[in-house]
Amino acid sequence: MSRAKCIMVQGTMSGAGKSLLCAALCRVFAQDGYRVAPFKSQNMALNSFVTRDGLEMGRAQVVQAQAAGIEPDVRMNPILLKPSSDVGSQVIVNGEVRGQMKAADYFRHKKQLIPDILAAYNSLAEEVDIIVIEGAGSPAEINLKADDIVNMGLAKLVDAPVLLAGDIDRGGVFAQLYGTVELLEPEERARVQGLIINKFRGDVEILRPGLTMLEEKTRLPVLGVVPYLNVDIEDEDSLSQRLDVKNVVKPLDVAIIRLPRLSNFTDFISLEQHPLLGVRYVESTRGLGAPDCIILPGTKNTVDDLLWLRQSGLEAAILKLAERGTPILGVCGGYQMLGQQLDDPTGSESGRVQSLRGLGLLPTRTVFSEQKRRTQVTATVTAEPFAGAKLTGYEIHTGRTVVEGTPFDTLADGQPEGCVNGSVFGTYLHGLFDTGELTEKLTVFLCKRKGIAPEAAALVPMEQYRQQQFDLLADGVRGALDMAAVYRAMGMER
């Protein structure tokens, strides 16, 4: 079998749209009949996923794999950094935790990870026709260029042609693209095969003079102006616009607490599709109000986010609403917070030995340790009023929770999971709403409490909805890019 061809998408900055452009190219190449895999050597995100074999990877490459129509594989993201503080991250290599590192220590250490990166890439390259590589941030960050392993450093290692994308929606796209190209070394500049202007709203003809000047100054072709596409695809956690949604006019108000170290907010994207559920994120008592349901989501640091919840006044506000019977759902770290006690005897969760009271709404006690549970699961909800809902998802957490009460669901192996106490529910299961069954039962439950008739909503299952969105994304990007030039950049004719 011949080695895979590749194309790399780099950006002028974080948030330029690299992840979605890569997802779009994965879909386009798959539509054209090729076996495609995404790749990002190093990802920094709190949103992670557990593969079928129990390994951890960034969700951006999971989304790209889904767009390509293949199973997510940890080789697609050999290094994942999960920020645990302002100056440090948990370092995950090939899906396994290597430990905590301060940024400066990791910067000195990362070159030692090149063999892991190349092993993952080369292994993928033996199995597919095309690899779509995503860069990170900008290739022109002067302070980070030494020992780079994710932008031009990686492009050199795997001999990848590069497309450079700039975000016109933020303004200054011509300066972004020209400045980035000018700051590249000659050999790096030679790798860039074309420029992409991303997220454009309006008439492309208005841009023509600027495009001409950009091509003259950079001596690179503009391969396309991609419109601002109205697609609903999971995006990077730190820049997600959905987290800024404050008011949604729908019959039922679902308030998700926007924890400082919020992770896996993608658990709740399927809720947003329901015509009756208005999903919003709140971070203050003033913003909380009196919702029909409160969700405490996952977090990278349960202990510190629980302290924030307490200090911000949100804990007291949530407890007051709980006394009135407001339904509360905790997922993963949010589930741990709802318990009676959280113990960190070795400081593995928070960096210091401590014992902390929880919100006291569930009869549980959680003890943290270094060991992380990572597994895909299926379950059936056993607790009323959601009994019978079939769930699929994954667990990814440290800490063991002892339950003295009613379990939330039963895993496929017969083990009880989660906890229920009145209208307070807790589970470790990420992706619990993806099948749509729990979404429907939750909606009916909230409608009855509010005294409104639950409408029969013809919901599209999450997986079908996701595939529809990938097709819309691919259509938009295919129509905007010179795909013949992209294929030629890879040494292919189409």
C-alpha positions as a printed Julia matrix, in Angstrom:
494×3 Matrix{Float64}:
   0.0    0.0    0.0
   1.3    3.47  -0.86
   1.79   6.09   1.81
  -1.06   8.6    2.3
  -1.02  12.05   0.73
  -1.58  14.95   3.12
  -2.71  18.56   3.37
  -2.26  20.82   6.38
  -4.48  23.72   7.42
  -2.76  26.39   9.49
  -4.31  29.63  10.72
  -3.29  33.19  11.38
  -4.53  32.82  14.98
  -6.6   30.65  17.28
 -10.22  30.65  16.22
  -9.52  31.23  12.52
 -11.68  28.21  11.74
  -9.0   25.56  11.21
 -10.96  22.79  12.93
 -14.07  23.21  10.8
 -12.08  23.66   7.58
 -10.33  20.38   8.35
 -13.67  18.71   9.09
 -14.99  20.04   5.79
 -11.98  18.73   3.84
 -12.33  15.34   5.56
 -15.94  15.21   4.39
 -15.17  16.43   0.86
 -12.39  13.87   0.35
 -14.6   11.1    1.77
 -17.4   12.14  -0.59
 -14.88  11.91  -3.43
 -14.22   8.28  -2.54
 -11.01   8.48  -0.52
 -10.19   6.96   2.83
  -9.43   9.97   5.01
  -8.12  10.51   8.55
  -7.63  13.74  10.52
  -4.48  14.47  12.48
  -3.39  17.05  15.02
  -0.12  16.37  16.79
  -0.93  18.45  19.85
  -4.32  19.69  20.95
  -5.1   21.87  23.96
  -8.71  21.54  25.1
 -10.9   20.62  28.03
 -13.29  18.79  25.69
 -12.1   15.22  25.35
 -13.48  11.87  24.24
 -12.88   8.23  25.08
 -12.22   5.87  22.18
 -13.58   2.34  21.93
 -10.35   1.0   23.44
 -10.54   3.36  26.43
  -8.03   6.01  25.34
  -8.47   9.78  25.58
  -8.28  12.25  22.69
  -9.44  15.75  21.78
 -12.99  16.16  20.49
 -11.93  18.28  17.51
 -10.32  15.25  15.88
 -13.31  13.11  16.91
 -15.57  15.49  14.97
 -13.21  15.4   11.99
 -13.15  11.59  12.09
 -16.95  11.54  12.14
 -16.94  13.87   9.13
 -14.57  11.46   7.38
 -16.85   8.54   8.24
 -14.29   6.61  10.28
 -13.93   5.53  13.89
 -12.12   8.05  16.13
  -8.62   6.76  16.89
  -6.16   8.13  19.44
  -3.46   8.18  16.75
  -5.31  11.17  15.25
  -4.37  13.24  18.33
  -1.28  11.74  20.0
  -0.79  14.64  22.45
  -3.63  16.25  24.38
  -3.05  19.04  26.9
  -5.89  19.63  29.36
  -5.34  22.92  31.24
  -5.57  22.4   34.98
  -4.42  25.88  36.02
  -3.35  29.16  34.46
   0.21  27.9   34.11
  -0.07  24.12  33.79
  -1.82  21.23  32.08
  -2.41  17.53  32.34
  -0.34  15.93  29.59
  -1.93  12.98  27.78
   0.21  11.02  25.31
  -1.3    8.32  23.1
  -4.46   8.48  25.18
  -2.77   7.88  28.54
  -2.02  10.44  31.26
   1.69  11.23  31.59
   1.17  13.66  34.47
   0.87  17.37  35.23
   3.35  19.84  33.75
   3.87  23.56  34.02
   3.92  25.32  30.65
   7.64  26.06  30.83
   8.46  22.44  31.7
   6.33  21.13  28.85
   7.94  23.56  26.4
  11.34  22.1   27.28
  10.03  18.52  27.17
   7.85  18.51  24.07
  10.6   17.77  21.54
  11.01  14.4   23.24
   7.47  13.58  22.09
   8.35  13.75  18.37
   8.83   9.94  18.14
   5.29   9.46  19.52
   3.92  11.97  17.01
   5.67  10.38  14.05
   4.73   6.84  15.1
   1.06   7.82  15.25
   1.18   9.7   11.94
   3.11   7.01  10.06
   0.79   4.32  11.32
  -2.25   6.24  10.05
  -0.5    6.95   6.75
  -0.3    3.21   6.06
  -4.08   2.82   6.39
  -5.67   5.76   4.54
  -5.36   7.67   1.28
  -5.33  11.23   2.65
  -4.48  12.76   6.02
  -5.92  16.19   6.81
  -3.62  17.86   9.36
  -4.71  20.7   11.63
  -2.23  23.21  12.98
  -2.62  25.13  16.24
  -2.73  28.85  16.89
  -0.4   30.6   14.43
   2.82  29.41  12.75
   4.26  32.93  13.2
   4.37  32.96  17.01
   8.03  33.91  17.33
   8.28  32.82  20.97
   6.96  29.33  20.18
   8.77  28.55  16.93
  11.73  26.88  18.61
  11.12  23.11  18.68
   7.64  23.54  17.14
   5.78  20.23  16.82
   2.34  21.36  15.69
   2.69  23.93  12.89
   5.63  24.35  10.46
   7.76  22.03  12.57
   5.27  19.22  12.0
   4.81  20.18   8.33
   8.55  19.7    7.83
   8.57  16.38   9.7
   5.85  14.87   7.48
   6.56  16.97   4.35
   3.09  18.51   4.29
   1.84  21.22   1.92
   0.09  24.01   3.84
  -3.05  26.09   3.37
  -3.09  29.27   5.47
  -6.5   30.49   6.68
  -7.45  33.91   8.06
 -10.67  34.97   9.81
 -12.26  37.96   8.11
 -15.13  38.04  10.61
 -12.77  39.44  13.25
 -11.42  42.08  10.88
  -7.94  42.78   9.54
  -7.73  39.59   7.49
  -5.35  41.04   4.87
  -2.9   42.11   7.58
  -3.33  38.72   9.26
  -2.41  36.77   6.14
   0.3   39.1    4.84
   1.91  39.49   8.27
   1.92  35.76   8.91
   3.51  34.98   5.55
   6.15  37.69   6.05
   7.12  36.31   9.45
   7.73  32.81   8.07
  11.21  31.6    7.19
  11.82  31.15   3.43
  11.62  27.36   3.65
   8.39  27.64   5.64
   6.9   30.09   3.17
   7.69  27.64   0.38
   5.35  25.11   1.99
   2.33  27.42   1.79
   0.37  26.5   -1.33
  -2.43  28.99  -0.97
  -4.43  31.34   1.24
  -8.01  30.99   2.45
 -10.22  33.81   3.7
 -12.69  32.3    6.13
 -16.06  33.36   7.61
 -16.95  36.02   5.02
 -20.38  37.68   5.12
 -21.42  39.55   1.99
 -20.58  39.92  -1.69
 -17.19  38.47  -2.64
 -16.81  41.03  -5.43
 -16.23  43.7   -2.78
 -13.05  41.86  -1.82
 -11.56  41.6   -5.31
  -9.13  44.57  -5.05
  -7.88  43.29  -1.71
  -7.5   39.74  -3.01
  -5.46  40.95  -5.95
  -3.17  43.02  -3.75
  -2.79  40.12  -1.27
  -1.73  37.78  -4.07
   0.75  40.34  -5.39
   2.33  40.99  -2.0
   2.52  37.38  -0.82
   3.05  35.81  -4.27
   0.55  33.16  -3.17
  -2.86  32.4   -4.67
  -6.07  32.96  -2.72
  -7.71  29.55  -3.13
 -11.1   30.64  -1.87
 -13.29  32.9    0.21
 -15.35  30.66   2.48
 -18.67  32.17   3.57
 -19.82  32.32   7.17
 -21.66  28.99   7.17
 -24.76  28.47   9.27
 -23.86  24.97  10.41
 -24.15  23.45  13.87
 -21.0   21.45  14.47
 -19.15  20.95  17.74
 -16.48  23.61  18.11
 -13.48  24.15  20.35
 -14.49  24.67  23.97
 -12.57  27.86  24.66
 -14.09  29.82  21.79
 -17.59  28.37  21.51
 -20.21  31.03  20.8
 -22.93  28.87  22.27
 -21.47  29.46  25.74
 -22.34  33.14  25.39
 -26.05  32.52  24.77
 -27.96  34.2   27.6
 -31.6   34.38  26.5
 -33.52  31.82  24.47
 -37.24  32.33  23.92
 -38.68  28.83  24.3
 -41.32  27.45  26.68
 -38.82  25.67  28.98
 -35.77  27.36  30.49
 -32.71  25.14  31.01
 -29.82  26.87  32.79
 -26.37  25.29  32.53
 -23.83  26.6   35.03
 -20.81  27.92  33.14
 -18.07  26.69  35.44
 -14.62  28.3   35.06
 -13.1   24.95  34.03
 -16.15  23.71  32.15
 -15.48  20.6   30.07
 -17.53  18.53  27.62
 -20.25  21.14  27.07
 -20.91  19.12  23.9
 -23.04  16.87  26.12
 -25.83  19.42  25.81
 -25.79  20.33  22.1
 -28.6   17.84  21.41
 -30.8   19.59  24.01
 -30.54  22.81  22.0
 -32.25  21.14  19.03
 -35.51  20.56  20.94
 -38.22  23.12  20.07
 -39.34  23.41  23.7
 -35.96  23.63  25.45
 -34.25  27.0   25.76
 -30.65  26.22  26.74
 -28.45  29.01  28.15
 -25.21  29.22  30.12
 -25.05  31.26  33.32
 -22.18  32.35  35.55
 -23.84  34.62  38.13
 -26.75  34.55  40.55
 -28.33  37.42  38.64
 -28.19  35.44  35.42
 -29.57  32.27  37.0
 -33.08  33.54  37.71
 -35.71  30.84  38.22
 -35.15  28.25  35.46
 -37.23  25.12  34.92
 -34.11  22.97  35.19
 -30.48  23.47  36.29
 -27.56  21.48  34.91
 -24.17  21.27  36.6
 -21.8   20.13  33.82
 -18.43  18.45  33.8
 -15.25  20.25  34.85
 -11.52  19.66  34.66
 -11.21  20.54  38.36
 -14.22  19.65  40.49
 -12.8   20.96  43.77
 -11.78  24.41  42.55
 -15.01  24.87  40.58
 -17.05  23.86  43.61
 -15.23  26.54  45.62
 -16.0   29.05  42.84
 -19.65  28.01  42.94
 -19.65  28.66  46.68
 -17.83  31.99  46.53
 -19.91  33.34  43.64
 -23.15  32.81  45.54
 -24.45  30.35  42.97
 -24.36  27.47  45.45
 -26.78  29.26  47.78
 -29.03  30.2   44.85
 -29.07  26.62  43.57
 -29.86  25.23  47.03
 -32.75  27.68  47.4
 -34.18  26.58  44.04
 -33.69  22.93  45.01
 -35.8   23.51  48.14
 -38.62  24.65  45.83
 -38.31  21.44  43.83
 -36.44  22.76  40.78
 -34.97  19.72  38.97
 -31.17  19.63  39.03
 -28.95  17.37  36.94
 -25.24  16.92  37.56
 -22.97  15.34  34.95
 -19.52  13.98  35.85
 -17.86  16.74  37.94
 -21.29  18.32  38.42
 -22.51  14.98  39.79
 -19.6   14.89  42.24
 -20.44  18.42  43.46
 -24.02  17.44  44.29
 -22.87  14.92  46.91
 -22.29  15.21  50.64
 -18.51  15.1   50.69
 -15.52  15.33  48.34
 -12.15  14.1   49.59
  -8.82  14.69  47.86
  -6.43  12.77  50.15
  -3.4   13.0   47.84
  -4.07  16.37  46.18
  -4.5   14.65  42.79
  -7.56  16.7   41.85
  -6.8   20.13  43.23
  -3.07  20.07  43.91
  -3.54  20.1   47.68
  -4.79  17.65  50.28
  -8.26  18.64  51.4
 -11.76  17.53  52.26
 -14.71  19.59  51.13
 -18.44  19.44  51.69
 -20.55  19.18  48.58
 -23.94  20.74  47.91
 -25.51  17.95  49.96
 -28.31  17.25  47.47
 -27.34  13.63  46.79
 -26.37  10.89  49.29
 -22.93  10.34  47.78
 -19.28  10.7   48.76
 -16.44  11.03  46.25
 -12.78  10.24  46.89
 -10.27  11.41  44.28
  -7.17   9.49  43.23
  -4.62   9.46  40.43
  -6.49   6.72  38.59
  -8.72   7.87  35.74
 -11.72   5.88  34.53
 -12.03   5.93  30.74
 -14.6    3.76  29.03
 -17.41   3.8   26.5
 -20.71   2.6   27.96
 -24.33   1.9   27.22
 -26.98   2.15  29.93
 -30.7    2.15  30.61
 -32.14   4.74  32.98
 -33.87   3.02  35.9
 -34.92   6.11  37.86
 -38.29   7.77  37.44
 -39.39   9.85  35.64
 -36.81   8.87  33.0
 -37.04   5.08  33.38
 -36.48   3.11  30.2
 -34.42   5.7   28.3
 -31.54   4.02  26.46
 -28.23   5.89  26.71
 -24.87   5.63  24.97
 -21.79   7.58  25.91
 -18.55   7.43  27.85
 -17.07   7.98  31.28
 -13.89   9.99  31.79
 -13.16  11.01  35.37
 -10.94  10.59  38.38
 -12.58   9.85  41.7
 -14.72   7.01  42.96
 -18.22   7.88  44.12
 -19.95   5.81  46.79
 -23.74   5.96  46.51
 -26.12   5.43  49.4
 -29.39   5.7   47.55
 -31.22   5.1   44.29
 -29.03   4.7   41.19
 -29.73   6.82  38.1
 -29.23   4.06  35.56
 -27.86   0.58  35.01
 -24.86  -0.02  32.77
 -24.89  -2.75  30.14
 -22.81  -5.0   32.44
 -25.51  -4.74  35.12
 -23.65  -2.3   37.38
 -25.67   0.59  38.9
 -24.47   4.08  38.04
 -25.29   7.61  39.2
 -27.73   8.65  41.9
 -31.21  10.13  42.32
 -32.75  11.97  45.25
 -36.2   13.45  44.55
 -35.75  15.92  41.7
 -31.95  15.86  41.89
 -30.14  13.56  39.47
 -26.47  12.71  38.95
 -24.53  10.61  36.43
 -20.98  10.17  35.17
 -22.2    9.48  31.64
 -21.11  11.96  28.95
 -23.26  11.95  25.81
 -26.36  11.02  27.8
 -28.66  13.06  25.55
 -27.3   11.87  22.2
 -29.83   9.07  21.64
 -32.68  11.57  22.16
 -34.55   9.27  24.56
 -33.53  11.06  27.75
 -34.16  14.42  26.05
 -37.78  13.47  25.35
 -38.41  12.13  28.84
 -36.83  15.22  30.43
 -38.99  17.5   28.26
 -42.19  15.66  29.18
 -41.23  15.8   32.87
 -40.55  19.56  32.75
 -43.75  20.23  30.78
 -45.86  18.44  33.38
 -44.22  20.38  36.18
 -44.95  23.63  34.4
 -48.47  22.67  33.41
 -47.96  22.87  29.66
 -48.72  20.24  27.04
 -45.63  18.47  25.69
 -45.61  18.83  21.94
 -44.84  15.82  19.81
 -41.49  16.93  18.35
 -40.15  15.12  15.31
 -36.58  15.17  16.56
 -33.77  14.06  14.27
 -31.47  11.63  16.14
 -28.2   13.33  17.06
 -26.07  11.16  14.77
 -28.33  11.79  11.77
 -28.39  15.51  12.56
 -24.6   15.55  12.83
 -24.2   13.91   9.41
 -26.59  16.42   7.84
 -24.5   19.26   9.24
 -21.29  17.73   7.89
 -22.83  17.63   4.41
 -23.88  21.27   4.67
 -20.36  22.22   5.78
 -18.75  20.24   2.96
 -21.07  21.78   0.37
 -20.21  25.3    1.54
 -16.46  24.75   1.55
 -16.39  22.76  -1.7
 -18.3   25.56  -3.41
 -15.9   28.23  -2.13
 -12.49  26.56  -2.52
 -10.53  25.77  -5.66
 -10.54  22.04  -4.89
  -8.56  21.24  -8.03
  -5.75  23.4   -6.63
  -6.03  21.66  -3.25
  -5.67  18.28  -4.92
  -2.69  19.51  -6.95
  -1.04  20.78  -3.75
  -1.16  17.18  -2.48
   0.27  15.87  -5.74
  -3.07  14.46  -6.84
  -5.32  15.13  -9.81
  -9.08  15.21  -9.46
